[in-house]
Amino acid sequence: MLLPVIAGVDGSPESLAAAEWAAREAVRRDRPLRLVHAWNWHPERTDGEPASAAQRHLARRALRRAEERVRRAAPGLRTADEQVEGPATAALLRAAEQAELLVLGSRGLSAFAGLLVGSVALGVIARAPVPVVLVRAGEEAADEHPPAGGGPLDVVLGIDLADPCDEVLAFAFEAARLRGARLRVVHAWQPASAIGLGSGDVGLLDAPWQAGEWRQFLSAVLRVWRDKYPEVEVLETVVEGRASAALVRAASAASLLVVGRRTADRPTLPRTGPVTHAAVHHVRCPLAVVPHP
């Protein structure tokens, strides 16, 4: 059985944009779509049953609005919906165990309200066993096609050459292939510090030399993926500076930004890392966070 693309919905503009994006992605991947609404019910409350009925009504309305958006975005797509009880983060993580991909809405720096933003989105991407895509309100199909004035569509991949994981590379190359997009691979490096270098290592401080070494390393890492995806045009970018700043700049006109997240050795201490955290809060395009060992 094909695992579905799952979108978490709560009726907010962000979650509706996420549902529409998920529908288009399900069509690209030839997968079914499942819409999930998570809500809390407190059985210890004396008015628990009325509260439950009200929650179910709101959930049904949110799902109905999402279904309308999905039908417009992807007519004929196989779609199912589900209401689940419990804290949103836990409910979405359970849903992700049976998903190809999980898609959520995000408000970035404005994450003060809404079910699928702020701590919930961060909590999900820090623990999810599958790739999670965060989508802002206003994301439209036009953002996924080359501009009318010319110029290619870009998927941007942020890569850490100290840990170039196959899971992240595979996701990014496949995303570019499915969109007919160019893949821009970005690696940011920090200059070597004089502290700890021996007398014969002074040359390592030469910035052009370091940049050239990183470019050669990046080309070597990508060679096998270029062979596997010959139809994908690849641009290699090596920049000096902080990775978070470099990726925010590179993603300013991208259709999708892909970053990796190391799965925690201790599951009780999940984390997103500073680069992913910065991308969640500052990048305007859809953001895919791919877990890897």
DOKOLDO-145141 format. One line per field, with one value per residue (C-alpha): x, y, z. Coordinates in nm, 4 decimals, decimal comma, m for minus. Each point is the difference from the previous one (the first is absolute). Layout:
BEGIN
X <- [X_...]
Y <- [Y_...]
Z <- [Z_...]
This chain:
BEGIN
X <- [0,0000_0,1289_0,0639_m0,1874_0,1124_m0,1538_m0,0932_m0,0844_m0,2878_m0,1617_m0,1872_0,2716_0,1230_0,3344_m0,1511_m0,2232_0,3071_0,1713_m0,2948_0,0083_0,3784_m0,0335_m0,2630_0,2302_0,2842_m0,2193_m0,0789_0,3711_0,0830_m0,3087_m0,1045_m0,3342_m0,0557_m0,1220_m0,1148_0,0393_m0,1510_0,1208_m0,2006_0,0176_m0,2824_0,0166_m0,2236_0,0406_m0,2020_m0,3640_m0,1058_0,2199_m0,2651_m0,1140_0,3642_0,0623_m0,2962_0,1194_0,3540_m0,1273_m0,2099_0,2999_0,2160_m0,2551_m0,0210_0,3807_0,0216_m0,2805_0,1766_0,3231_m0,1819_m0,1388_0,3500_0,1302_m0,2734_0,0877_0,3739_m0,0158_m0,3321_m0,0350_0,2669_m0,0719_m0,0658_m0,1001_m0,0364_0,0309_m0,0712_0,2353_m0,0080_0,2992_0,2718_0,0738_0,3709_m0,0564_m0,2935_0,1926_0,3029_m0,2222_m0,1452_0,3498_0,0823_m0,2338_0,0991_0,2273_0,0213_m0,1567_m0,1007_m0,0807_m0,0794_0,2496_m0,0078_0,3738_0,0801_m0,3719_m0,0586_m0,2221_m0,3247_m0,1375_0,0248_0,2776_0,2509_0,2627_0,0694_m0,2165_0,1812_0,3393_m0,0987_m0,1101_0,3036_0,2301_m0,1490_m0,1718_0,1296_m0,0788_0,0713_m0,2120_m0,0827_m0,0995_m0,2114_m0,0852_m0,3339_m0,0189_0,1995_m0,1547_0,0544_0,1512_0,2897_0,0931_0,0422_0,2640_m0,0876_m0,1619_0,2851_0,2475_0,2427_m0,0016_m0,1845_0,2369_m0,0043_0,2684_0,1844_0,2041_0,2740_0,2466_0,3047_0,1111_m0,3136_m0,1385_m0,2825_m0,1574_m0,3531_0,0194_0,1687_m0,2536_m0,2933_0,1405_0,0880_m0,3393_m0,1790_0,1873_m0,0751_m0,3719_m0,0192_0,2219_0,2076_0,3635_0,1689_0,2208_0,2233_0,1406_0,2825_0,1173_0,3391_0,1732_0,3677_0,2440_0,1181_0,3685_m0,0527_0,1184_0,1800_0,3627_0,2818_m0,0357_m0,3740_0,0025_m0,1157_m0,3263_m0,0948_m0,0057_m0,3696_0,0162_0,1829_m0,2597_m0,2854_0,1596_0,0376_m0,3675_m0,1080_0,1948_m0,1484_m0,3536_0,0480_0,1244_m0,3006_m0,2473_0,1594_m0,1921_m0,3289_0,0579_0,0417_m0,3182_m0,2033_0,1454_m0,3148_0,0505_0,2126_0,2225_0,1633_0,2716_0,0404_0,2706_m0,0109_0,1998_m0,2085_m0,2786_m0,2151_m0,3270_0,0583_0,1170_m0,3096_m0,2434_0,1571_0,0042_m0,3633_m0,1327_m0,1185_m0,0199_m0,3036_0,1263_0,2838_0,1257_0,2048_0,0942_m0,0587_0,2063_m0,2149_0,0873_0,2049_m0,2234_m0,3639_m0,0911_0,2216_m0,1130_0,1307_m0,0237_0,3423_0,0770_m0,0105_m0,3411_m0,1300_0,1072_m0,1571_m0,3319_m0,0193_0,1416_m0,0465_m0,3095_m0,0133_m0,1127_0,2611_0,0649_0,1777_0,1322_0,1021_0,3143_0,2140]
Y <- [0,0000_0,3436_0,2219_0,3306_0,3587_0,1349_0,3629_0,1299_0,2489_0,2297_0,2491_0,2680_0,1572_m0,1716_m0,3457_0,0549_0,0947_m0,3122_m0,2183_0,1440_m0,0438_m0,3572_m0,0735_0,1116_m0,2013_m0,3101_0,0308_0,0364_m0,3090_m0,1957_m0,0427_0,0369_0,2985_m0,0163_0,3090_m0,0201_0,2298_m0,0437_0,1279_m0,0259_m0,1363_0,0217_m0,2755_0,1290_0,3109_m0,0084_0,1390_m0,2460_m0,1293_0,3422_0,0989_m0,3184_0,0699_0,3554_m0,1172_m0,2561_0,2650_0,2331_m0,2862_m0,0975_0,3601_0,0272_m0,3261_0,1058_0,3267_m0,1897_m0,2501_0,2860_0,1384_m0,3458_m0,0601_0,3256_m0,0742_m0,3658_m0,1179_m0,3762_m0,0511_m0,2862_0,1737_m0,1117_0,1957_m0,0824_0,1599_m0,1076_0,0799_0,1026_0,2651_0,1180_m0,0879_m0,3558_m0,0555_0,1214_m0,2101_m0,3088_0,0869_0,0450_m0,3629_m0,0961_0,2742_0,0500_0,3691_0,2315_0,3560_0,2730_0,3692_0,2463_0,3682_0,0374_0,3025_0,0656_m0,3316_0,1201_m0,1835_m0,2928_m0,3724_m0,0827_0,2781_0,0902_m0,2668_m0,2611_0,0291_0,0025_m0,2948_m0,2018_0,0663_m0,0790_m0,3482_m0,1069_m0,3212_0,1287_0,3246_0,2935_0,2957_0,3358_0,2294_0,3672_0,1608_0,1355_m0,2844_m0,0683_m0,2294_0,2917_m0,0067_m0,3472_0,0856_0,2061_0,3711_0,1319_0,2436_m0,2847_m0,1701_m0,3547_m0,1350_m0,0798_m0,2560_0,0953_m0,2602_0,1008_m0,2575_m0,0576_m0,1574_m0,1305_m0,2177_m0,0275_m0,2472_m0,2020_0,0484_0,3772_m0,0121_m0,2524_0,2136_0,3152_m0,1616_m0,1707_0,3254_0,1771_m0,2814_m0,0020_0,3770_0,0137_0,2413_0,0891_m0,1132_0,2583_m0,1660_0,2396_m0,0666_0,2711_m0,0230_0,1847_0,1018_m0,2187_0,1488_0,0604_m0,1559_m0,3571_0,0207_m0,1067_0,2031_m0,1881_0,0617_0,3739_m0,0562_m0,1352_0,3561_0,1071_0,0572_m0,0648_m0,3249_m0,1100_0,0910_m0,2014_m0,3021_0,0165_0,0338_m0,3116_m0,1893_0,1096_m0,1089_m0,3403_m0,0510_0,0952_m0,2035_m0,3202_0,1937_0,1817_m0,3410_m0,1290_0,3080_0,1076_0,1996_0,2321_0,3093_0,0549_0,3228_m0,0275_0,2964_0,0302_0,3138_0,1249_0,0852_m0,1328_m0,2752_0,1464_0,3376_m0,1614_m0,2192_0,2814_0,2004_m0,2963_m0,0875_0,3523_m0,0946_m0,3786_m0,2257_m0,2281_m0,0064_m0,3381_m0,0433_m0,3008_m0,0769_m0,2490_m0,2455_0,0131_m0,2778_0,0555_0,0323_0,1819_0,2921_0,0880_0,3169_0,1747_0,1643_0,3692_m0,0078_m0,1675_0,2251_0,3102_m0,1314_m0,0697_0,3600_0,1921_m0,1883_0,0942_m0,2978_m0,3499_m0,1673_m0,3758_m0,1404_m0,3512_m0,2220_m0,2106_m0,2104]
Z <- [0,0000_m0,0915_0,2993_m0,0273_0,0107_0,3227_0,0642_0,3468_m0,0141_0,2559_m0,2196_0,0115_m0,3261_0,0527_0,0328_m0,3039_m0,2029_0,1367_m0,1068_m0,3517_m0,0242_0,1292_m0,2653_m0,2797_0,1523_0,0268_m0,3719_m0,0823_0,2066_m0,1109_0,3635_0,1784_0,2303_0,3583_0,1912_0,3786_0,2625_0,3586_0,2968_0,3775_0,2135_0,3798_0,1431_0,3542_m0,0858_0,1080_m0,3359_m0,1852_m0,2370_m0,1277_m0,0369_m0,1965_m0,2291_m0,0580_m0,0725_m0,2487_m0,1744_m0,0318_m0,1195_m0,2636_m0,1209_m0,0228_m0,1925_m0,2334_m0,0841_m0,0655_m0,2207_m0,2105_m0,0520_m0,0885_m0,2579_m0,1735_0,0079_m0,1020_m0,1453_0,0147_0,2678_0,2399_0,3323_0,3488_0,3236_0,3675_0,3365_0,2769_0,3711_0,2054_0,0104_m0,3518_0,0009_0,1216_m0,2363_m0,3038_0,0908_0,0177_m0,3399_m0,1439_0,0790_m0,2858_m0,2451_m0,2969_0,0871_0,2591_m0,0931_0,2542_m0,0046_0,1445_0,0928_0,0499_0,2152_0,0533_0,1746_0,2842_m0,0732_m0,1957_0,0461_m0,2419_0,0602_0,2544_0,2592_m0,1733_m0,3342_0,1720_0,2172_m0,3022_m0,2182_0,2939_0,0406_m0,3219_m0,1605_m0,3517_m0,1876_0,1164_m0,2256_0,1483_m0,2201_0,0516_m0,0792_m0,3527_m0,1535_m0,3411_m0,2951_m0,1921_0,2465_m0,1261_m0,3670_m0,1831_m0,0104_m0,3168_m0,0488_m0,0315_0,2304_0,1383_0,2989_0,2867_0,2769_0,2531_0,2061_0,3025_0,0459_0,2811_m0,1641_0,3379_m0,0068_m0,3573_0,0607_m0,2790_0,1371_m0,0387_m0,3410_m0,1298_0,1143_m0,1612_m0,3336_m0,0192_0,0850_m0,2800_m0,2452_0,0814_m0,0589_m0,3053_0,2077_0,0321_0,3214_0,1680_0,2598_0,2593_0,2443_0,2393_0,1650_0,2797_m0,0314_0,1894_0,3266_0,0679_0,3424_m0,0069_m0,3347_m0,0127_m0,1536_m0,3276_m0,0265_m0,0603_m0,3592_0,1307_0,0944_m0,3661_m0,0788_m0,3780_0,0654_0,2517_m0,2343_m0,2809_0,2248_0,0992_m0,3641_m0,0943_0,2939_m0,0914_m0,3626_0,1144_0,2296_m0,2741_m0,2798_0,0698_0,0328_m0,3292_m0,1640_0,1653_m0,1004_m0,3362_m0,0802_0,2986_m0,0565_0,3040_0,1113_0,2647_0,2330_0,2657_0,2144_0,2947_0,3049_0,2169_m0,1484_0,1287_m0,1668_m0,3245_m0,0239_0,0741_m0,2846_m0,2401_0,0729_m0,0609_m0,3509_0,0380_m0,0339_0,2792_0,2517_0,1213_0,3169_0,2105_0,3660_0,1944_0,1911_0,3690_0,1554_0,3017_m0,1171_0,3207_m0,1091_m0,3551_m0,1610_m0,3331_m0,0065_m0,0568_m0,3816_m0,0157_0,2779_m0,1933_m0,3211_0,1763_0,1198_m0,2965_m0,3285_m0,1997_m0,2386_0,1042_0,2197_0,0013_0,3068_m0,0666_0,2948_m0,0299_0,2372]
